[in-house]
Amino acid sequence: MKQTLLRYLPNIITGMRLLAILPVAFCLWVEEYACAFVLFAFAGVSDGVDGYLARRFNWKSHWGAVMDPLADKLLLVTTAAILVFKSLLPLWLFIIMMGRDLMIVSGAAFYRWRFGPYEVTPSLFGKASTFFQILLVLSLLIHAAFGLMSEFQLDAIVTMTAAITLISGAHYFYIWIRKAMYA
């Protein structure tokens, strides 16, 4: 019985991450950046923990496979959108980030419509893009909450995030074109 209940632990953690989106958004909105940082960092750690548990003990589920990346993306998009509104994140970078995601989802939908099912697996560039986007949000929150990041450091992270996000988008575009050509 205990083992049966434990197998849902990754899903429970993912659910907690989904529930953390509103408190993070609220903290950002009222400019409680230290609180937002703690909650966002907790969500980031929880993502690693639920993924580890699911892989290590084979506690995978269809719900978790869908909701885990969705929770991550919703948290990141919500946080980034509010940071743009608060003039902490450049709008142009937010557009690049959202454009990449829209291109990936559109490419997957088009491929599925035209050629049939295809499972999208994250590429190394995709993982690097997500890592830098999370690093950027954490850096902006650290800067806003504690003033520990210099403008030079923030500019460097913004530039690296923009570059890897564009590279990742181009790579996924290449993957979709290549898949369509050989389907």
N, C-alpha and C positions, 0 to 999 in steps of 0.2 A: 504493500500500500504506500509506504513512504517513498519508494523508488518511483511509483506511478505519479505521485504528486510532484516530486522533484523535477520530473521531465518538463513541467510547465514553467519552471523558473525563468528560462530565457524569455518566454512570452510575457510573463509578469513584469520582468525588467523592461522589456520593450514598451509595454503598456504604461509603466511609470514614466518612461521617456516621453511618450505621447502626452501624458498629463502634465509634464514639466513645461510644455510649450507655452501655455498661458501664463504661468508665473514668470517665466523668463521674459515674455513679451511685456507683461505688466511692469516688471522691474526696469526694463529698458525705457518704457514709456515715461515712467516717473523719475527717470535718470538715477536710479539706484544701481549704478554700474557694478559695484562690488557684489551685491546680491545676484545680479544677472550673471556675473562671471562665475560665481560659485555654482549656481544652478546649471549653467552651460557646461562647465567643466565636469560636473557630476554626470550630466547626460552623456558627455563624451566618454567618460570612464565606463559608464553603464553599457554603452555600445560595445566596448571591448569585452566586458565581462559576459554579456549575454551571447555574443558571438563565440567566445571561448567555450562557454558551457555547452552551447548547442553542438559545436564541433567535437569537443573532447568526449562528451558522454552520449553523442548521437541523439540529442534531445531536439532534433530539428522538426519543424512543422511547416505546413503550407502557410498558415497564418503568420508565423514568424518570418518566413521567407519573403512575404509580401510586405508586412508591416514594419519590419526592422529598417529596410532602406527608406520606406515612406516616412517613418518617424524621424530618421536622420535628416531627410530632405526638408520636411516640414519645419523642423527646428532651425535648420540652417537658413532657409528662405525667410522665415518669419523674423529671425534675428537680423539677417542682412537687410531686409526691407526697413525695419525700424532704425537700424544704424544709418541707412541712407537718409531717412526722414530726419534723423537727429544730426545730419551733416557730419557723421563720423566715417562713413564709407562712401567713396565716390560713386555717383550714379552710373557713370560709364562702366565701372567694374561690375556693378550689380547687373547691368544689361548684358554684359559678356557672360556672366555666370548663368543668368536665366536663359540667354540665347542658346548656350551649350546644352542645357538641360532640355529645352524645348526641341532642339534639333535631335537629341538622342531619342526622346519620346516619339517625336514625329517619324523619325527613321524606323523605329521599331514598329509603330502602328502601320506605316506604309508597307513595310516588308511583310508583316503578318497579313494585311489585306491582299497584297499582290501575290505573295509566294507561299504563305502558310506560317505555321508557328515557328518561332525562333527564340531561343533563350538568350537574353542579353547577359553577358558576363562582363564584369568590370575589367577593364584593361589596366595595365600598369600606369598608363598616363591618367586614366580615370581615377584610380586610387590616389595618385599623386595630386591631382587637381582637388579632390575632396580633402586630402590632408592639408594642402595649402589654404583652402578656403576656411577650414576650421581653425588653422593656425592664425590666419588673418583676423577672424572674429575674436578669438581669444586675445590676440595682441591688442586689438582695438579696445576690448573691454578692460584689459590690464592698464592700458594708457588712460582710458576715461576714468577708471576707478582709482588708480594708484599713481598715475603719472610716471610710470617706470619705463616707458618706451619713448625713445627720441623720435623726432620727425623723420630723421634719416632712416632709422630702423623701420618705421611704419611704411615709408615710401619704398624701401627695399622689398618688404613683404607684399605690398600692393603690386609692385612690378612683377615679382616672381609668381604671384597668384594669377595675375592677368596672363602672363606668358604660358604657364602650364595649363591654364583653363583653355586658352586658344589652341594650344598644341593638342590637348585632349579632345576638343571639339573636332579639330581637323582629322585626328586619328579615327574617331568614331564615324565621321563622314566617309572616310576612306573605307572603313570596314563595311558600312552599309552599301556603298557603291560596289565594292568587290563581291559581297554576298549576292547582290542583285544580278550582277553580271554572270555569276556561275550558278544561279538557281535554276 
